[in-house]
């Protein structure tokens, strides 16, 4: 049945010419392959690639979203590369690009993209991580170094005590995988590079204006006040 009256005005010609009643997945499990257009209304996505169309509910449990319009449902893991997110719950996975237009972010990694939600993205991501700013504008997070203060990842860096700031860092919005001081929760810091029983814990106090990026797992800051502490657990 061609020239489907229920298709959107910008639907591609190949979809208009398709010999199917309606390009809609109503329910069930999708376990692999490529989705190229149409409307998804329920069920469970378990793998494969999404390359266009409208998602209107269901559970996404893995795979790659390349483009399209998400309009509700639960995202439980996978990679988002591009497209518009318009509501629902993001519960894990990696966001690499596209536009966030509102919904609930409940965990995962934000690496790039544009946030247009009503929330302040940095404060929202930091709060999901457990970093909040008091009435004095100061937040608290943690990091670890080797016992002598050298970095676990960048061994040429040595963490000084007291107030310390880095200069000439990539600007806010550059992501968390670029230069800066990286801080997180105590538990995450303890395990991030593998557990080292001799590692040195640091308590870090920093102001909101020194928070450059946050992906929900770690924050990138320009600096703050660094205090050596014993393990906080």
C-alpha positions as CSV (number, residue, x, y, z in Angstrom):
1,X,0.0,0.0,0.0
2,X,1.8,3.1,-1.2
3,X,1.5,6.8,-0.5
4,X,0.7,6.1,3.2
5,X,-1.4,9.0,4.6
6,X,0.1,8.6,8.1
7,X,3.7,9.3,7.1
8,X,5.3,12.6,8.0
9,X,5.7,15.2,5.3
10,X,9.5,14.8,5.3
11,X,9.4,11.0,5.0
12,X,12.0,9.7,2.4
13,X,10.7,8.6,-1.0
14,X,11.9,5.0,-0.5
15,X,9.6,4.8,2.6
16,X,6.7,6.2,0.7
17,X,7.1,3.6,-2.0
18,X,7.5,0.7,0.4
19,X,4.9,-2.1,0.0
20,X,4.0,-2.2,3.7
21,X,0.9,-0.9,5.5
22,X,2.6,1.2,8.2
23,X,6.3,1.4,9.2
24,X,5.6,0.8,12.9
25,X,7.0,-1.7,15.4
26,X,4.4,-2.2,18.0
27,X,5.9,-4.6,20.5
28,X,8.4,-7.4,20.9
29,X,12.2,-7.8,21.0
30,X,14.6,-6.4,18.3
31,X,17.8,-8.4,18.5
32,X,20.0,-7.0,15.7
33,X,20.1,-5.4,12.3
34,X,19.5,-1.9,11.1
35,X,16.4,0.3,11.7
36,X,16.2,2.9,8.9
37,X,12.9,4.8,9.5
38,X,9.4,4.7,10.8
39,X,7.9,4.7,14.3
40,X,8.8,2.4,17.2
41,X,6.0,2.2,19.8
42,X,7.1,-0.4,22.4
43,X,9.1,-3.5,23.1
44,X,12.8,-4.1,23.9
45,X,15.8,-3.1,21.7
46,X,18.6,-5.5,22.3
47,X,21.2,-4.6,19.7
48,X,21.9,-3.3,16.2
49,X,21.9,0.2,14.7
50,X,19.2,2.8,14.6
51,X,19.6,5.2,11.6
52,X,16.5,7.3,11.6
53,X,12.9,7.5,12.6
54,X,10.8,8.2,15.7
55,X,11.1,6.2,19.0
56,X,7.9,6.5,21.1
57,X,8.5,4.2,24.0
58,X,10.0,0.9,25.1
59,X,13.4,-0.2,26.5
60,X,16.7,0.3,24.7
61,X,19.3,-2.2,26.1
62,X,22.3,-1.9,23.8
63,X,23.4,-1.0,20.3
64,X,24.2,2.2,18.4
65,X,21.8,5.1,17.8
66,X,23.1,7.1,14.8
67,X,20.2,9.6,14.2
68,X,16.5,10.1,14.7
69,X,14.0,11.5,17.2
70,X,13.6,9.9,20.7
71,X,10.3,10.8,22.4
72,X,10.1,8.8,25.6
73,X,11.1,5.4,27.0
74,X,14.0,4.1,28.9
75,X,17.6,3.9,27.7
76,X,19.6,1.2,29.6
77,X,22.9,1.2,27.7
78,X,24.5,1.7,24.3
79,X,26.0,4.5,22.3
80,X,24.2,7.6,21.2
81,X,25.9,9.4,18.3
82,X,23.4,12.0,17.0
83,X,19.8,12.9,17.0
84,X,17.3,14.6,19.3
85,X,16.3,13.4,22.7
86,X,12.9,14.7,23.8
87,X,12.0,12.9,27.1
88,X,12.3,9.6,28.9
89,X,15.0,8.2,31.2
90,X,18.7,7.8,30.4
91,X,20.0,5.2,32.8
92,X,23.5,4.4,31.4
93,X,25.6,4.3,28.2
94,X,27.7,6.9,26.3
95,X,26.4,10.1,24.8
96,X,28.7,11.2,22.0
97,X,26.7,13.9,20.1
98,X,23.3,15.2,19.3
99,X,20.8,17.4,21.2
100,X,19.3,16.9,24.6
101,X,15.9,18.6,24.8
102,X,14.7,17.4,28.2
103,X,14.2,14.2,30.2
104,X,15.9,12.5,33.2
105,X,19.6,11.7,33.2
106,X,20.2,9.0,35.7
107,X,23.7,7.9,34.9
108,X,26.2,7.4,32.1
109,X,28.9,9.3,30.3
110,X,28.4,12.6,28.4
111,X,31.3,13.1,26.0
112,X,30.0,15.7,23.5
113,X,26.8,17.2,22.3
114,X,24.4,20.1,23.0
115,X,22.2,20.3,26.2
116,X,19.0,22.4,25.8
117,X,17.1,21.0,28.8
118,X,15.7,23.3,31.4
119,X,18.3,22.2,33.9
120,X,21.9,23.6,34.1
121,X,23.7,20.6,32.5
122,X,26.9,21.0,34.6
123,X,25.0,21.3,37.9
124,X,22.7,18.5,36.9
125,X,25.5,16.1,36.0
126,X,27.5,17.0,39.1
127,X,24.4,16.4,41.3
128,X,23.9,13.0,39.7
129,X,27.5,12.2,40.6
130,X,26.9,13.4,44.2
131,X,28.8,16.8,43.9
132,X,26.6,19.7,45.1
133,X,27.5,23.3,45.9
134,X,26.6,24.8,49.3
135,X,25.3,28.2,50.0
136,X,28.9,29.3,50.0
137,X,29.3,28.2,46.4
138,X,31.8,25.4,47.3
139,X,31.6,21.8,46.3
140,X,33.5,18.8,47.6
141,X,34.9,15.8,45.6
142,X,37.9,13.4,45.8
143,X,40.8,12.2,43.8
144,X,43.8,9.9,44.4
145,X,47.4,10.0,43.4
146,X,50.4,7.7,43.9
147,X,51.7,7.7,47.5
148,X,54.3,10.4,46.6
149,X,51.7,12.7,44.9
150,X,52.5,11.7,41.3
151,X,49.5,11.2,39.1
152,X,48.1,7.7,38.6
153,X,47.5,8.5,34.9
154,X,50.0,11.3,34.2
155,X,53.0,10.4,36.2
156,X,54.9,13.6,35.3
157,X,52.3,15.6,37.3
158,X,52.7,16.0,41.1
159,X,49.7,17.1,43.1
160,X,50.6,20.1,45.4
161,X,48.9,20.6,48.7
162,X,46.7,23.7,49.4
163,X,45.3,26.0,46.7
164,X,46.3,25.0,43.2
165,X,45.0,26.0,39.7
166,X,46.0,25.0,36.2
167,X,46.3,27.6,33.4
168,X,45.5,27.4,29.7
169,X,43.1,24.5,29.9
170,X,40.6,23.6,27.2
171,X,37.4,25.7,27.8
172,X,34.2,24.5,29.4
173,X,32.2,22.2,27.1
174,X,35.4,20.4,25.8
175,X,34.5,17.3,27.7
176,X,36.2,15.3,30.5
177,X,38.8,13.5,28.4
178,X,41.1,16.6,28.0
179,X,43.5,18.4,30.3
180,X,42.4,19.5,33.7
181,X,42.1,18.3,37.3
182,X,39.7,15.3,37.4
183,X,37.7,14.6,40.6
184,X,34.8,12.3,41.5
185,X,33.3,10.5,44.4
186,X,35.5,8.8,47.0
187,X,34.4,5.3,45.9
188,X,34.9,6.1,42.2
189,X,38.3,7.6,42.8
190,X,39.3,4.4,44.8
191,X,38.6,2.1,41.8
192,X,39.0,4.3,38.7
193,X,42.6,3.2,37.8
194,X,42.5,0.0,39.7
195,X,42.7,-0.3,43.5
196,X,46.1,0.7,44.9
197,X,46.3,0.2,48.8
198,X,49.1,2.7,48.9
199,X,47.5,5.4,47.0
200,X,47.0,8.9,48.5
201,X,43.5,10.3,48.9
202,X,42.8,14.0,48.4
203,X,39.8,16.0,49.5
204,X,39.1,18.7,46.9
205,X,37.1,21.9,47.5
206,X,36.3,24.0,44.5
207,X,33.9,26.7,43.4
208,X,31.1,26.5,40.8
209,X,33.0,28.8,38.4
210,X,36.0,26.3,38.5
211,X,33.8,23.4,37.3
212,X,34.6,23.0,33.6
213,X,32.8,19.8,32.6
214,X,31.1,16.8,34.1
215,X,30.0,13.6,32.4
216,X,28.1,12.0,35.3
217,X,31.2,9.9,36.4
218,X,33.8,12.5,36.9
219,X,34.3,16.3,36.9
220,X,37.0,18.3,35.2
221,X,38.0,21.4,37.2
222,X,40.6,24.1,36.8
223,X,41.6,23.8,40.4
224,X,40.7,24.3,44.1
225,X,42.0,23.5,47.5
226,X,43.6,20.0,47.9
227,X,44.0,18.3,51.3
228,X,45.6,15.0,52.0
229,X,43.3,12.6,53.9
230,X,43.2,9.0,55.0
231,X,40.9,6.6,53.2
232,X,37.3,8.0,53.8
233,X,35.9,4.5,54.3
